[in-house]
Amino acid sequence: MTKPLPRPAFTPHLTPVNREPSPDAMSVEEFNELLRRLKLSRDAAARLLGVNERTARRWAIGHTPILPVAARFLRFLDRAKISPVTVMETLAS
């Protein structure tokens, strides 16, 4: 029986060790501030971003890095002054 391959030290979408952070990197503080400004709970943000509620909670407390695509989308909504409710209603119709 063969041994399973070791897991990489990082997930491909994350910044490898000893490299500059991605320009799309988002801090825990920025994530929580954007949720506040967009009037989103962690669970609502998870639904909007298509991730599990546990993932959004882990992002909010810094246990896992925030996906760059999620960071860009939240920044876009904030800068464009687009309501997450509008987005969800549009996607539901």
Biopython code that builds the backbone (N, CA, C, O; Angstrom):
import numpy as np
from Bio.PDB.StructureBuilder import StructureBuilder

atoms = [
    (1, "MET", "N", (0.843, -1.183, 0.000)),
    (1, "MET", "CA", (0.000, 0.000, 0.000)),
    (1, "MET", "C", (0.887, 1.244, 0.000)),
    (1, "MET", "O", (1.837, 1.334, 0.778)),
    (2, "THR", "N", (0.580, 2.185, -0.859)),
    (2, "THR", "CA", (1.400, 3.387, -0.946)),
    (2, "THR", "C", (0.927, 4.431, 0.048)),
    (2, "THR", "O", (-0.252, 4.507, 0.396)),
    (3, "LYS", "N", (1.884, 5.232, 0.493)),
    (3, "LYS", "CA", (1.556, 6.326, 1.403)),
    (3, "LYS", "C", (0.940, 7.475, 0.611)),
    (3, "LYS", "O", (1.313, 7.713, -0.538)),
    (4, "PRO", "N", (-0.013, 8.195, 1.232)),
    (4, "PRO", "CA", (-0.552, 9.362, 0.534)),
    (4, "PRO", "C", (0.516, 10.441, 0.420)),
    (4, "PRO", "O", (1.410, 10.544, 1.260)),
    (5, "LEU", "N", (0.407, 11.232, -0.622)),
    (5, "LEU", "CA", (1.355, 12.327, -0.817)),
    (5, "LEU", "C", (1.176, 13.367, 0.278)),
    (5, "LEU", "O", (0.051, 13.609, 0.716)),
    (6, "PRO", "N", (2.261, 13.985, 0.729)),
    (6, "PRO", "CA", (2.114, 15.022, 1.750)),
    (6, "PRO", "C", (1.375, 16.227, 1.180)),
    (6, "PRO", "O", (1.482, 16.544, -0.005)),
    (7, "ARG", "N", (0.634, 16.881, 2.045)),
    (7, "ARG", "CA", (-0.106, 18.073, 1.622)),
    (7, "ARG", "C", (0.853, 19.235, 1.451)),
    (7, "ARG", "O", (1.823, 19.339, 2.203)),
    (8, "PRO", "N", (0.614, 20.110, 0.487)),
    (8, "PRO", "CA", (1.498, 21.271, 0.323)),
    (8, "PRO", "C", (1.400, 22.181, 1.549)),
    (8, "PRO", "O", (0.429, 22.131, 2.305)),
    (9, "ALA", "N", (2.423, 23.007, 1.725)),
    (9, "ALA", "CA", (2.462, 23.918, 2.872)),
    (9, "ALA", "C", (1.448, 25.048, 2.726)),
    (9, "ALA", "O", (1.195, 25.781, 3.683)),
    (10, "PHE", "N", (0.879, 25.192, 1.560)),
    (10, "PHE", "CA", (-0.110, 26.243, 1.337)),
    (10, "PHE", "C", (-1.098, 25.783, 0.288)),
    (10, "PHE", "O", (-0.810, 24.892, -0.510)),
    (11, "THR", "N", (-2.251, 26.392, 0.299)),
    (11, "THR", "CA", (-3.264, 26.123, -0.709)),
    (11, "THR", "C", (-2.925, 26.975, -1.933)),
    (11, "THR", "O", (-2.478, 28.109, -1.756)),
    (12, "PRO", "N", (-3.109, 26.496, -3.152)),
    (12, "PRO", "CA", (-2.687, 27.242, -4.338)),
    (12, "PRO", "C", (-3.197, 28.678, -4.424)),
    (12, "PRO", "O", (-2.497, 29.534, -4.965)),
    (13, "HIS", "N", (-4.393, 28.970, -3.907)),
    (13, "HIS", "CA", (-4.904, 30.339, -4.035)),
    (13, "HIS", "C", (-4.337, 31.273, -2.965)),
    (13, "HIS", "O", (-4.574, 32.481, -3.003)),
    (14, "LEU", "N", (-3.592, 30.716, -2.016)),
    (14, "LEU", "CA", (-3.012, 31.520, -0.949)),
    (14, "LEU", "C", (-1.581, 31.889, -1.292)),
    (14, "LEU", "O", (-0.946, 31.253, -2.134)),
    (15, "THR", "N", (-1.088, 32.910, -0.639)),
    (15, "THR", "CA", (0.275, 33.353, -0.888)),
    (15, "THR", "C", (1.257, 32.394, -0.210)),
    (15, "THR", "O", (1.154, 32.164, 0.995)),
    (16, "PRO", "N", (2.204, 31.834, -0.962)),
    (16, "PRO", "CA", (3.195, 30.951, -0.350)),
    (16, "PRO", "C", (4.042, 31.705, 0.684)),
    (16, "PRO", "O", (4.110, 32.934, 0.676)),
    (17, "VAL", "N", (4.668, 30.956, 1.551)),
    (17, "VAL", "CA", (5.515, 31.531, 2.585)),
    (17, "VAL", "C", (6.666, 32.292, 1.934)),
    (17, "VAL", "O", (7.154, 31.898, 0.874)),
    (18, "ASN", "N", (7.097, 33.380, 2.566)),
    (18, "ASN", "CA", (8.245, 34.189, 2.129)),
    (18, "ASN", "C", (8.018, 34.902, 0.801)),
    (18, "ASN", "O", (8.978, 35.194, 0.087)),
    (19, "ARG", "N", (6.792, 35.179, 0.469)),
    (19, "ARG", "CA", (6.505, 35.959, -0.738)),
    (19, "ARG", "C", (5.636, 37.129, -0.343)),
    (19, "ARG", "O", (5.000, 37.122, 0.710)),
    (20, "GLU", "N", (5.615, 38.121, -1.190)),
    (20, "GLU", "CA", (4.793, 39.291, -0.933)),
    (20, "GLU", "C", (3.317, 38.898, -0.919)),
    (20, "GLU", "O", (2.899, 38.044, -1.700)),
    (21, "PRO", "N", (2.519, 39.517, -0.033)),
    (21, "PRO", "CA", (1.089, 39.192, -0.034)),
    (21, "PRO", "C", (0.433, 39.624, -1.339)),
    (21, "PRO", "O", (0.876, 40.564, -1.998)),
    (22, "SER", "N", (-0.613, 38.926, -1.686)),
    (22, "SER", "CA", (-1.375, 39.262, -2.887)),
    (22, "SER", "C", (-1.957, 40.670, -2.741)),
    (22, "SER", "O", (-2.337, 41.064, -1.639)),
    (23, "PRO", "N", (-2.032, 41.432, -3.836)),
    (23, "PRO", "CA", (-2.660, 42.759, -3.738)),
    (23, "PRO", "C", (-4.133, 42.655, -3.348)),
    (23, "PRO", "O", (-4.729, 43.634, -2.900)),
    (24, "ASP", "N", (-4.714, 41.479, -3.516)),
    (24, "ASP", "CA", (-6.118, 41.272, -3.147)),
    (24, "ASP", "C", (-6.276, 40.776, -1.709)),
    (24, "ASP", "O", (-7.396, 40.551, -1.250)),
    (25, "ALA", "N", (-5.162, 40.606, -0.998)),
    (25, "ALA", "CA", (-5.248, 40.118, 0.381)),
    (25, "ALA", "C", (-6.103, 41.068, 1.209)),
    (25, "ALA", "O", (-6.063, 42.283, 1.019)),
    (26, "MET", "N", (-6.867, 40.505, 2.120)),
    (26, "MET", "CA", (-7.753, 41.303, 2.967)),
    (26, "MET", "C", (-7.506, 40.913, 4.419)),
    (26, "MET", "O", (-7.437, 39.732, 4.758)),
    (27, "SER", "N", (-7.377, 41.918, 5.260)),
    (27, "SER", "CA", (-7.185, 41.654, 6.681)),
    (27, "SER", "C", (-8.520, 41.304, 7.333)),
    (27, "SER", "O", (-9.591, 41.563, 6.783)),
    (28, "VAL", "N", (-8.424, 40.718, 8.501)),
    (28, "VAL", "CA", (-9.620, 40.407, 9.285)),
    (28, "VAL", "C", (-10.375, 41.697, 9.593)),
    (28, "VAL", "O", (-11.602, 41.747, 9.509)),
    (29, "GLU", "N", (-9.629, 42.729, 9.948)),
    (29, "GLU", "CA", (-10.251, 44.011, 10.288)),
    (29, "GLU", "C", (-11.020, 44.586, 9.102)),
    (29, "GLU", "O", (-12.143, 45.065, 9.256)),
    (30, "GLU", "N", (-10.404, 44.535, 7.911)),
    (30, "GLU", "CA", (-11.088, 45.054, 6.720)),
    (30, "GLU", "C", (-12.326, 44.218, 6.403)),
    (30, "GLU", "O", (-13.372, 44.769, 6.059)),
    (31, "PHE", "N", (-12.218, 42.908, 6.513)),
    (31, "PHE", "CA", (-13.359, 42.037, 6.248)),
    (31, "PHE", "C", (-14.521, 42.392, 7.169)),
    (31, "PHE", "O", (-15.648, 42.580, 6.710)),
    (32, "ASN", "N", (-14.245, 42.482, 8.460)),
    (32, "ASN", "CA", (-15.312, 42.794, 9.411)),
    (32, "ASN", "C", (-15.875, 44.201, 9.201)),
    (32, "ASN", "O", (-17.077, 44.416, 9.359)),
    (33, "GLU", "N", (-15.014, 45.158, 8.847)),
    (33, "GLU", "CA", (-15.478, 46.520, 8.578)),
    (33, "GLU", "C", (-16.376, 46.555, 7.345)),
    (33, "GLU", "O", (-17.398, 47.241, 7.340)),
    (34, "LEU", "N", (-16.002, 45.821, 6.305)),
    (34, "LEU", "CA", (-16.847, 45.772, 5.107)),
    (34, "LEU", "C", (-18.192, 45.127, 5.404)),
    (34, "LEU", "O", (-19.222, 45.590, 4.915)),
    (35, "LEU", "N", (-18.194, 44.068, 6.198)),
    (35, "LEU", "CA", (-19.473, 43.453, 6.570)),
    (35, "LEU", "C", (-20.345, 44.469, 7.305)),
    (35, "LEU", "O", (-21.549, 44.555, 7.064)),
    (36, "ARG", "N", (-19.729, 45.233, 8.198)),
    (36, "ARG", "CA", (-20.485, 46.251, 8.936)),
    (36, "ARG", "C", (-21.047, 47.306, 7.988)),
    (36, "ARG", "O", (-22.228, 47.646, 8.062)),
    (37, "ARG", "N", (-20.193, 47.828, 7.090)),
    (37, "ARG", "CA", (-20.642, 48.875, 6.158)),
    (37, "ARG", "C", (-21.710, 48.369, 5.191)),
    (37, "ARG", "O", (-22.621, 49.109, 4.819)),
    (38, "LEU", "N", (-21.594, 47.107, 4.789)),
    (38, "LEU", "CA", (-22.572, 46.523, 3.867)),
    (38, "LEU", "C", (-23.801, 45.975, 4.597)),
    (38, "LEU", "O", (-24.732, 45.467, 3.971)),
    (39, "LYS", "N", (-23.790, 46.085, 5.928)),
    (39, "LYS", "CA", (-24.898, 45.603, 6.767)),
    (39, "LYS", "C", (-25.157, 44.111, 6.546)),
    (39, "LYS", "O", (-26.295, 43.672, 6.380)),
    (40, "LEU", "N", (-24.059, 43.347, 6.550)),
    (40, "LEU", "CA", (-24.130, 41.901, 6.350)),
    (40, "LEU", "C", (-23.707, 41.162, 7.608)),
    (40, "LEU", "O", (-22.696, 41.502, 8.221)),
    (41, "SER", "N", (-24.462, 40.173, 7.985)),
    (41, "SER", "CA", (-24.008, 39.262, 9.038)),
    (41, "SER", "C", (-22.999, 38.304, 8.404)),
    (41, "SER", "O", (-22.882, 38.246, 7.180)),
    (42, "ARG", "N", (-22.285, 37.568, 9.219)),
    (42, "ARG", "CA", (-21.343, 36.583, 8.679)),
    (42, "ARG", "C", (-22.076, 35.527, 7.864)),
    (42, "ARG", "O", (-21.608, 35.121, 6.801)),
    (43, "ASP", "N", (-23.224, 35.084, 8.363)),
    (43, "ASP", "CA", (-23.980, 34.064, 7.639)),
    (43, "ASP", "C", (-24.525, 34.601, 6.316)),
    (43, "ASP", "O", (-24.524, 33.890, 5.311)),
    (44, "ALA", "N", (-24.987, 35.846, 6.313)),
    (44, "ALA", "CA", (-25.482, 36.453, 5.060)),
    (44, "ALA", "C", (-24.331, 36.627, 4.075)),
    (44, "ALA", "O", (-24.502, 36.405, 2.876)),
    (45, "ALA", "N", (-23.169, 37.020, 4.570)),
    (45, "ALA", "CA", (-21.998, 37.153, 3.696)),
    (45, "ALA", "C", (-21.633, 35.803, 3.090)),
    (45, "ALA", "O", (-21.281, 35.721, 1.914)),
    (46, "ALA", "N", (-21.716, 34.751, 3.890)),
    (46, "ALA", "CA", (-21.415, 33.410, 3.386)),
    (46, "ALA", "C", (-22.364, 33.042, 2.248)),
    (46, "ALA", "O", (-21.932, 32.529, 1.216)),
    (47, "ARG", "N", (-23.650, 33.302, 2.436)),
    (47, "ARG", "CA", (-24.626, 32.993, 1.374)),
    (47, "ARG", "C", (-24.333, 33.811, 0.115)),
    (47, "ARG", "O", (-24.378, 33.284, -0.997)),
    (48, "LEU", "N", (-24.035, 35.095, 0.295)),
    (48, "LEU", "CA", (-23.746, 35.973, -0.836)),
    (48, "LEU", "C", (-22.505, 35.503, -1.599)),
    (48, "LEU", "O", (-22.477, 35.530, -2.829)),
    (49, "LEU", "N", (-21.485, 35.075, -0.861)),
    (49, "LEU", "CA", (-20.212, 34.692, -1.471)),
    (49, "LEU", "C", (-20.151, 33.227, -1.888)),
    (49, "LEU", "O", (-19.182, 32.795, -2.513)),
    (50, "GLY", "N", (-21.190, 32.460, -1.540)),
    (50, "GLY", "CA", (-21.239, 31.056, -1.945)),
    (50, "GLY", "C", (-20.300, 30.163, -1.175)),
    (50, "GLY", "O", (-19.782, 29.183, -1.709)),
    (51, "VAL", "N", (-20.076, 30.507, 0.102)),
    (51, "VAL", "CA", (-19.225, 29.668, 0.946)),
    (51, "VAL", "C", (-20.028, 29.202, 2.156)),
    (51, "VAL", "O", (-21.112, 29.715, 2.431)),
    (52, "ASN", "N", (-19.493, 28.241, 2.861)),
    (52, "ASN", "CA", (-20.122, 27.726, 4.066)),
    (52, "ASN", "C", (-20.072, 28.799, 5.162)),
    (52, "ASN", "O", (-19.138, 29.599, 5.211)),
    (53, "GLU", "N", (-21.071, 28.809, 6.028)),
    (53, "GLU", "CA", (-21.103, 29.780, 7.125)),
    (53, "GLU", "C", (-19.861, 29.652, 8.005)),
    (53, "GLU", "O", (-19.342, 30.654, 8.496)),
    (54, "ARG", "N", (-19.387, 28.431, 8.202)),
    (54, "ARG", "CA", (-18.184, 28.213, 9.010)),
    (54, "ARG", "C", (-16.983, 28.923, 8.379)),
    (54, "ARG", "O", (-16.141, 29.471, 9.091)),
    (55, "THR", "N", (-16.904, 28.912, 7.054)),
    (55, "THR", "CA", (-15.808, 29.587, 6.361)),
    (55, "THR", "C", (-15.825, 31.072, 6.651)),
    (55, "THR", "O", (-14.787, 31.653, 6.968)),
    (56, "ALA", "N", (-16.993, 31.700, 6.548)),
    (56, "ALA", "CA", (-17.093, 33.142, 6.821)),
    (56, "ALA", "C", (-16.729, 33.449, 8.276)),
    (56, "ALA", "O", (-16.094, 34.466, 8.553)),
    (57, "ARG", "N", (-17.124, 32.587, 9.195)),
    (57, "ARG", "CA", (-16.754, 32.795, 10.605)),
    (57, "ARG", "C", (-15.243, 32.687, 10.780)),
    (57, "ARG", "O", (-14.644, 33.464, 11.523)),
    (58, "ARG", "N", (-14.627, 31.721, 10.093)),
    (58, "ARG", "CA", (-13.165, 31.572, 10.183)),
    (58, "ARG", "C", (-12.452, 32.779, 9.592)),
    (58, "ARG", "O", (-11.430, 33.218, 10.118)),
    (59, "TRP", "N", (-12.986, 33.319, 8.499)),
    (59, "TRP", "CA", (-12.406, 34.533, 7.929)),
    (59, "TRP", "C", (-12.496, 35.678, 8.933)),
    (59, "TRP", "O", (-11.539, 36.430, 9.114)),
    (60, "ALA", "N", (-13.652, 35.807, 9.584)),
    (60, "ALA", "CA", (-13.911, 36.933, 10.479)),
    (60, "ALA", "C", (-13.034, 36.911, 11.733)),
    (60, "ALA", "O", (-12.801, 37.954, 12.344)),
    (61, "ILE", "N", (-12.551, 35.737, 12.117)),
    (61, "ILE", "CA", (-11.700, 35.669, 13.305)),
    (61, "ILE", "C", (-10.237, 35.404, 12.956)),
    (61, "ILE", "O", (-9.391, 35.298, 13.844)),
    (62, "GLY", "N", (-9.942, 35.297, 11.660)),
    (62, "GLY", "CA", (-8.562, 35.157, 11.221)),
    (62, "GLY", "C", (-8.011, 33.743, 11.227)),
    (62, "GLY", "O", (-6.796, 33.557, 11.156)),
    (63, "HIS", "N", (-8.878, 32.746, 11.309)),
    (63, "HIS", "CA", (-8.390, 31.363, 11.293)),
    (63, "HIS", "C", (-7.979, 30.907, 9.899)),
    (63, "HIS", "O", (-7.090, 30.067, 9.758)),
    (64, "THR", "N", (-8.618, 31.452, 8.873)),
    (64, "THR", "CA", (-8.236, 31.119, 7.498)),
    (64, "THR", "C", (-8.194, 32.397, 6.668)),
    (64, "THR", "O", (-8.970, 33.320, 6.915)),
    (65, "PRO", "N", (-7.295, 32.461, 5.687)),
    (65, "PRO", "CA", (-7.226, 33.643, 4.825)),
    (65, "PRO", "C", (-8.489, 33.791, 3.986)),
    (65, "PRO", "O", (-9.112, 32.806, 3.588)),
    (66, "ILE", "N", (-8.842, 35.018, 3.732)),
    (66, "ILE", "CA", (-10.030, 35.331, 2.933)),
    (66, "ILE", "C", (-9.682, 35.119, 1.462)),
    (66, "ILE", "O", (-8.644, 35.583, 0.989)),
    (67, "LEU", "N", (-10.553, 34.419, 0.746)),
    (67, "LEU", "CA", (-10.313, 34.184, -0.678)),
    (67, "LEU", "C", (-10.192, 35.526, -1.415)),
    (67, "LEU", "O", (-11.003, 36.424, -1.192)),
    (68, "PRO", "N", (-9.193, 35.668, -2.285)),
    (68, "PRO", "CA", (-9.041, 36.926, -3.017)),
    (68, "PRO", "C", (-10.287, 37.328, -3.806)),
    (68, "PRO", "O", (-10.620, 38.512, -3.864)),
    (69, "VAL", "N", (-10.977, 36.365, -4.412)),
    (69, "VAL", "CA", (-12.176, 36.700, -5.183)),
    (69, "VAL", "C", (-13.271, 37.250, -4.258)),
    (69, "VAL", "O", (-14.011, 38.151, -4.655)),
    (70, "ALA", "N", (-13.383, 36.731, -3.058)),
    (70, "ALA", "CA", (-14.364, 37.243, -2.092)),
    (70, "ALA", "C", (-13.984, 38.654, -1.665)),
    (70, "ALA", "O", (-14.845, 39.527, -1.558)),
    (71, "ALA", "N", (-12.700, 38.877, -1.424)),
    (71, "ALA", "CA", (-12.227, 40.206, -1.034)),
    (71, "ALA", "C", (-12.530, 41.228, -2.131)),
    (71, "ALA", "O", (-13.029, 42.318, -1.850)),
    (72, "ARG", "N", (-12.229, 40.874, -3.372)),
    (72, "ARG", "CA", (-12.493, 41.801, -4.487)),
    (72, "ARG", "C", (-13.975, 42.103, -4.615)),
    (72, "ARG", "O", (-14.357, 43.250, -4.843)),
    (73, "PHE", "N", (-14.818, 41.078, -4.469)),
    (73, "PHE", "CA", (-16.257, 41.277, -4.624)),
    (73, "PHE", "C", (-16.810, 42.176, -3.527)),
    (73, "PHE", "O", (-17.607, 43.071, -3.810)),
    (74, "LEU", "N", (-16.401, 41.954, -2.283)),
    (74, "LEU", "CA", (-16.875, 42.811, -1.189)),
    (74, "LEU", "C", (-16.407, 44.249, -1.365)),
    (74, "LEU", "O", (-17.168, 45.185, -1.119)),
    (75, "ARG", "N", (-15.163, 44.428, -1.789)),
    (75, "ARG", "CA", (-14.662, 45.796, -2.051)),
    (75, "ARG", "C", (-15.443, 46.446, -3.180)),
    (75, "ARG", "O", (-15.775, 47.629, -3.109)),
    (76, "PHE", "N", (-15.737, 45.673, -4.225)),
    (76, "PHE", "CA", (-16.520, 46.205, -5.341)),
    (76, "PHE", "C", (-17.894, 46.682, -4.870)),
    (76, "PHE", "O", (-18.307, 47.797, -5.189)),
    (77, "LEU", "N", (-18.599, 45.845, -4.115)),
    (77, "LEU", "CA", (-19.922, 46.234, -3.614)),
    (77, "LEU", "C", (-19.841, 47.516, -2.800)),
    (77, "LEU", "O", (-20.677, 48.407, -2.948)),
    (78, "ASP", "N", (-18.838, 47.605, -1.945)),
    (78, "ASP", "CA", (-18.686, 48.783, -1.095)),
    (78, "ASP", "C", (-18.383, 50.030, -1.913)),
    (78, "ASP", "O", (-19.024, 51.065, -1.728)),
    (79, "ARG", "N", (-17.422, 49.941, -2.808)),
    (79, "ARG", "CA", (-17.017, 51.115, -3.601)),
    (79, "ARG", "C", (-18.083, 51.546, -4.595)),
    (79, "ARG", "O", (-18.240, 52.737, -4.864)),
    (80, "ALA", "N", (-18.818, 50.583, -5.143)),
    (80, "ALA", "CA", (-19.869, 50.899, -6.118)),
    (80, "ALA", "C", (-21.195, 51.240, -5.441)),
    (80, "ALA", "O", (-22.165, 51.595, -6.111)),
    (81, "LYS", "N", (-21.236, 51.133, -4.116)),
    (81, "LYS", "CA", (-22.451, 51.416, -3.338)),
    (81, "LYS", "C", (-23.613, 50.533, -3.795)),
    (81, "LYS", "O", (-24.745, 50.995, -3.940)),
    (82, "ILE", "N", (-23.306, 49.256, -4.016)),
    (82, "ILE", "CA", (-24.330, 48.293, -4.420)),
    (82, "ILE", "C", (-24.754, 47.502, -3.181)),
    (82, "ILE", "O", (-23.916, 46.955, -2.464)),
    (83, "SER", "N", (-26.028, 47.450, -2.949)),
    (83, "SER", "CA", (-26.553, 46.735, -1.790)),
    (83, "SER", "C", (-26.453, 45.225, -2.012)),
    (83, "SER", "O", (-26.835, 44.727, -3.071)),
    (84, "PRO", "N", (-25.945, 44.502, -1.026)),
    (84, "PRO", "CA", (-25.933, 43.033, -1.142)),
    (84, "PRO", "C", (-27.336, 42.461, -1.307)),
    (84, "PRO", "O", (-27.514, 41.423, -1.944)),
    (85, "VAL", "N", (-28.327, 43.131, -0.740)),
    (85, "VAL", "CA", (-29.722, 42.673, -0.886)),
    (85, "VAL", "C", (-30.113, 42.718, -2.357)),
    (85, "VAL", "O", (-30.754, 41.791, -2.854)),
    (86, "THR", "N", (-29.737, 43.776, -3.056)),
    (86, "THR", "CA", (-30.025, 43.900, -4.489)),
    (86, "THR", "C", (-29.385, 42.757, -5.264)),
    (86, "THR", "O", (-30.001, 42.176, -6.158)),
    (87, "VAL", "N", (-28.138, 42.440, -4.910)),
    (87, "VAL", "CA", (-27.435, 41.349, -5.578)),
    (87, "VAL", "C", (-28.170, 40.029, -5.366)),
    (87, "VAL", "O", (-28.402, 39.278, -6.314)),
    (88, "MET", "N", (-28.531, 39.755, -4.117)),
    (88, "MET", "CA", (-29.218, 38.496, -3.805)),
    (88, "MET", "C", (-30.576, 38.417, -4.498)),
    (88, "MET", "O", (-30.959, 37.364, -5.008)),
    (89, "GLU", "N", (-31.298, 39.527, -4.515)),
    (89, "GLU", "CA", (-32.606, 39.522, -5.204)),
    (89, "GLU", "C", (-32.442, 39.298, -6.695)),
    (89, "GLU", "O", (-33.222, 38.569, -7.308)),
    (90, "THR", "N", (-31.432, 39.919, -7.279)),
    (90, "THR", "CA", (-31.183, 39.759, -8.715)),
    (90, "THR", "C", (-30.811, 38.311, -9.044)),
    (90, "THR", "O", (-31.278, 37.752, -10.036)),
    (91, "LEU", "N", (-29.972, 37.717, -8.207)),
    (91, "LEU", "CA", (-29.565, 36.336, -8.445)),
    (91, "LEU", "C", (-30.708, 35.360, -8.247)),
    (91, "LEU", "O", (-30.735, 34.302, -8.875)),
    (92, "ALA", "N", (-31.651, 35.703, -7.383)),
    (92, "ALA", "CA", (-32.772, 34.815, -7.099)),
    (92, "ALA", "C", (-33.847, 34.855, -8.199)),
    (92, "ALA", "O", (-34.646, 33.928, -8.329)),
    (93, "SER", "N", (-33.853, 35.935, -8.981)),
    (93, "SER", "CA", (-34.919, 36.055, -9.996)),
    (93, "SER", "C", (-34.543, 35.421, -11.313)),
    (93, "SER", "O", (-35.334, 35.443, -12.256)),
]
sb = StructureBuilder()
sb.init_structure("model")
sb.init_model(0)
sb.init_chain("A")
sb.init_seg("    ")
for serial, (resi, resn, name, xyz) in enumerate(atoms, 1):
    if name == "N":
        sb.init_residue(resn, " ", resi, " ")
    sb.init_atom(name, np.array(xyz, "f"), 0.0, 1.0, " ", f" {name:<3s}", serial, name[0])
structure = sb.get_structure()
